[in-house]
Amino acid sequence: MKKFCKYTVAVVIIGFLLYHSLFFENLQKVKERQRKQAFNAAQYARDFWDNQLPAVLDSAADAGELIELFNTDMARAVKEYGKAPGVSRVYAYLLKGRGRIVAAGEEGLKVSVREPQTNPDVFIATGLYIPGNAVRDASGLIDVSEFSNTMKFNEISGEINKIVVKEVIRPFLNKNPVAGTAVRFSGATQVAEDATGEHLFGELLSNTTDAREFQLLRVVPIRLKLE
């Protein structure tokens, strides 16, 4: 009898411990957590490019007007158009415009968007590798707080930039852009608050027998076509 009581007590204790060691969770929450853990940056970037980004391109700032604002009132440019995912002195901007290609090189186009369109003020990146977060951040559509870690957030930029190269830059280069041709573009740029502290965009930096160098606004293209 005593042995039976001991066994009974032991079973009760084991049962009690097992019960309290089990963790029950809502199946929907489990599936949602698994979905987030299986985050696919390429799919996210694809949806962003196809279904979200087009809606904000029409509201992009005019490139010529934005450059004038950078050169004369950076604080206003930041307030009215700048976007940053966190605390930063570098802001991203969506812009669009039309200009004349002054020079075409392997890494990009030097373009003049302001009259009399003789000197370049914009550099449109057309290299086959695009770094940075310009498109992701300039859109203002992707909130860093939605992601469990910054690695996923940064992976999105890489995938967006791959789309830029494959679907914007490569088809454009196949048309053999040359100096003197008009080009229309939408794109994104990143500009530090002190970017025009020493030199304005479009300002001549050096003038040698080999080349004339200007302070240029670097733009990652989102839409790009010859006219």
HUMO-V674855 format. One line per field, one symbol per residue. psi: psi as a letter, one per 40 degrees, with the letter a starting at -180 (. if undefined). Layout:
psi = ???
This chain:
psi = dddddddddddddddddddeeihhihdddddddddddfhhddddddddddeddddeddeiihddddddddddgddddddddiiieahiehiiihiiahahhdihadeahhiheiiefdiieihhhfiehhiifddddddeehhdeeidieddddddddddddddddeddddddeeghiieiiihiiaiihhidedfddhiheihdigiddihhihihhhhidhhii.
